[in-house]
């Protein structure tokens, strides 16, 4: 990405009035905000909660999300999702930043009595997020936890050698069909579909069982879904994050333990 002129402001110990004005201006310009200060937090919606005063980090994102963090821990203690509307109100000894959501009807109000830092910035982020999970790791995770792929899958083996190549996942479903799954950790294209079709056609000639061909990938190339349906195959979209978490949880285990 080309370098660009920074677009941000930083205010240290601005006081309630100046802090309020800076936050109000940043919200009107849809900037990302970091506010550090002493605050209490009140949530009203499907339930009601009150967080007593303390020094916290409040993040406001340009898409309408808001998160309130304590000084420790990775998870926010309160938060609102993207798409919220913000209202700011200046009181005699505090200012209130309120995040309002219409469906469901809920609000999160942060009452600042002291502001230590305000950072407002226009940020640009168009980078892809890639999880480093190999296809072999996907095979092992699905074999160990087949419900991540199909609720009724009973795996028999993986990396099964047949004449046209190697079947990534080989098993049975609850209807007694032979399941042949082709796994891709990136977007699946025509080549993956044709490869799976070859496996299915070959196995149909070697078994009396019905054969179910399943293409598994985080995404499928444009126009390829029609090809999948025309060949009598299925496409299952997977969330690589879930698989990466499973891999990370078992990375120190031996293969024998992994398959238990």
Residue pairs with C-beta under 8 A, 6 or more apart in sequence:
1 124
1 126
4 124
6 121
7 121
7 122
8 31
8 119
8 120
8 121
8 122
9 22
9 26
9 118
9 119
9 120
9 121
10 117
10 118
10 119
11 18
11 19
11 22
11 117
11 118
11 119
12 116
12 117
13 115
13 116
13 117
14 22
14 115
14 118
15 115
16 90
16 93
16 94
16 95
16 112
16 113
16 114
16 115
17 90
19 35
19 37
19 95
19 112
19 115
19 118
20 88
20 90
20 95
22 118
22 120
23 33
23 35
23 88
23 95
23 97
23 118
23 120
24 88
25 120
26 33
26 60
26 118
26 120
27 33
27 60
27 86
27 88
29 120
29 122
30 62
31 62
31 120
31 121
31 122
32 59
32 60
32 61
32 62
32 120
32 121
32 122
32 123
33 58
33 59
33 60
33 118
33 119
33 120
34 57
34 58
34 59
34 117
34 118
34 119
35 57
35 58
35 60
35 97
35 112
35 115
35 117
35 118
35 119
36 55
36 56
36 57
36 58
36 115
36 116
36 117
36 118
37 55
37 56
37 58
37 112
37 113
37 114
37 115
37 116
37 117
38 53
38 54
38 55
38 56
38 112
38 113
38 114
38 116
39 53
39 54
39 56
39 58
39 68
39 110
39 111
39 112
39 113
40 50
40 51
40 52
40 53
40 54
40 110
40 111
40 113
41 49
41 50
41 51
41 56
41 68
41 77
41 78
41 108
41 109
41 110
41 111
42 48
42 49
42 50
42 51
42 108
42 109
42 111
43 49
43 50
43 78
43 106
43 107
43 108
43 109
44 106
44 107
44 109
45 101
45 104
45 105
45 106
45 107
46 104
46 106
49 78
51 68
51 77
51 78
53 113
54 70
55 71
55 116
56 68
56 69
56 70
56 71
56 77
57 68
57 69
57 70
57 71
58 66
58 67
58 68
58 69
58 97
58 110
59 65
59 66
59 67
59 68
59 69
60 66
60 86
60 97
61 82
62 122
62 123
63 82
63 83
64 80
64 81
64 82
64 83
64 84
64 85
64 86
64 99
65 79
65 80
65 81
65 82
65 83
65 84
66 79
66 80
66 84
66 86
66 97
66 99
66 108
67 76
67 78
67 79
67 80
68 76
68 77
68 78
68 79
68 108
68 110
69 76
69 77
70 77
78 108
79 108
80 99
80 101
80 106
80 108
81 101
83 101
84 99
84 100
84 101
85 99
85 100
85 101
85 102
86 97
86 98
86 99
86 100
87 96
87 97
87 98
87 100
88 95
88 96
88 97
88 98
89 95
89 96
89 98
93 113
94 111
94 112
94 113
95 111
95 112
96 109
96 110
96 111
96 112
97 109
97 110
97 112
98 107
98 108
98 109
98 110
99 107
99 108
99 109
100 106
100 107
101 107
131 240
131 241
131 243
131 244
132 244
133 185
133 240
133 243
133 244
133 247
134 185
135 168
135 183
135 184
135 185
136 159
137 243
137 247
138 168
138 183
138 185
138 216
138 238
138 243
139 158
139 159
139 168
139 169
139 183
140 158
140 247
140 255
140 258
140 259
141 148
141 243
141 246
141 247
141 250
142 148
142 149
142 153
142 155
142 158
142 169
142 181
142 183
142 216
143 155
143 157
143 158
143 169
143 259
144 246
144 250
144 258
144 259
144 260
145 246
146 153
146 154
146 155
146 171
147 153
148 238
148 242
148 243
148 246
149 169
149 181
149 214
149 216
149 236
149 238
150 173
150 179
150 214
150 236
152 173
152 174
152 175
153 169
153 171
153 172
153 173
153 179
154 171
154 172
154 173
155 169
155 170
155 171
156 170
156 171
156 172
157 170
157 171
158 167
158 168
158 169
158 170
159 166
159 167
159 168
160 166
160 167
160 170
162 199
162 202
162 203
163 202
164 195
164 198
164 199
164 202
165 195
165 198
165 199
167 180
167 181
167 182
167 199
168 181
168 182
168 183
168 216
169 179
169 180
169 181
169 183
169 216
170 178
170 179
170 180
170 181
171 178
171 179
171 181
172 178
172 179
172 209
173 179
173 212
175 210
176 209
176 210
177 209
177 210
177 211
177 212
178 203
178 207
178 209
178 210
178 211
178 212
179 212
179 214
180 196
180 199
180 200
180 203
180 211
180 212
180 213
180 214
181 214
181 215
181 216
182 188
182 192
182 195
182 196
182 199
182 213
182 214
182 215
182 216
183 216
183 217
184 192
184 215
184 216
184 217
184 218
185 217
185 218
185 240
186 217
186 218
186 219
187 217
187 218
187 219
187 220
187 221
188 215
188 217
188 219
188 220
188 221
188 224
188 235
189 220
189 221
189 224
190 221
190 224
190 227
192 215
192 217
193 215
193 224
193 227
193 228
193 231
193 233
196 213
196 214
196 215
196 233
197 213
197 231
197 233
199 213
200 211
200 213
200 231
200 232
200 233
203 211
204 211
212 234
213 231
213 232
213 233
213 234
214 233
214 234
214 235
214 236
215 228
215 233
215 234
215 235
215 236
216 235
216 236
216 238
217 235
217 237
217 238
218 237
218 238
218 239
218 240
219 237
220 228
220 235
220 237
225 235
228 234
228 235
250 257
250 258
